[in-house]
Amino acid sequence: MRDDELRQAFEPYGEIVSSKIIMDRESGRSRGFGFVEFANREDGQAAMDALNGANLAGKEIAVSEARPREERPQGGRGGFGGGDRGGYNRGGRY
């Protein structure tokens, strides 16, 4: 699915500010979710009510309100902890 197809599916429910399918950076394929931002909350709620569980592009979709991203623990699995960004560490943490 592309961004414009997502927008078309949600447009009947109100004015859309933005729509975006989230893509995997490495493969270039969809990660299986996206975001649609409506101009007002009531239209967004109408879209959630109507489309949650609906079939879109051959797949059953789950539609819910986006939640704030949870903070990941520093220094845990994967990636790099801390705030240093490449180069040399010029100073230390005390």
N, C-alpha and C positions, 0 to 999 in steps of 0.2 A: 504494500500500500504506500502511496505517496502522500505528501502534505496536502495537495489539492484534493485528493480523494477523501481524505479525512475531513477537510473543510466542507466538502459537498454533502457528506453524510450528516453533519451537524447543523448546517445552515438553516434547514427548515424550522429550527427551534429558536432562532434569534440571531441578533447581530454578533458576529464573531470578530474578536480583536486579533487573535492569532491562533494558528494551529500548527503543530509540529510533530512529526514522527521522529522518534529518537533512533539514531543509527549507530551501529557499532563502528568505531573508528578504524579498526583493523580490517574487517571483512567488507564494510560498506553496506551490510544488510541491516534490516530493521531489527531492533532489540525486542520488539513485540509490544511496545507501548508508545503512547504519545500524549500530547497535551492539547486541549482546546480551551481557549480563554474567551468567555462571552463578555459583552459590554455590560450586562447586568446579571445579578445573581438569580433572579427568577427564571430567565431564559436558560441559564446553566442547569438549574434544578429540573426544569421541564425536559431538557435533553437527557439528564441522568435518569429520570423516571422512565422516559420512553425507550432509551437505547440500552440500558443495562440488561444484559442477557440476550440482546438482539444478535442476529447473524450479519456480519459485515465482512465482505470479501471472503466469504466461505468459512469464517471463524466466528464462534460465539465470543462476544466482547463483554468485558466487565467495565462499567463506567462508574467512577466515584470521584468525589472532590479530592483534589491534590492536597497532600499533607506536606508540611515543611520537612525538608531532608534532615535525617537524624545525624548527629555528629558521630564521626568514627573515632574510636579510641586512638590516641597517639601512640606510635611505636608498636602497634599490634601487627596482625598479619598483613602482608602485602604492602606495596608502595614504600614510601619513605616517611618517617615520622619527622616532626619538628618543622620549623619554618625556614630552614636554609634551602636555598634554591641553586643547586649546582655550584660550580666553581669551588673555591676554597672556603673553608669555614674561617672567617676572620674574627676570631674572638671565641668566647666560650659561653656556655650556660652555667650559671652558678646557682 
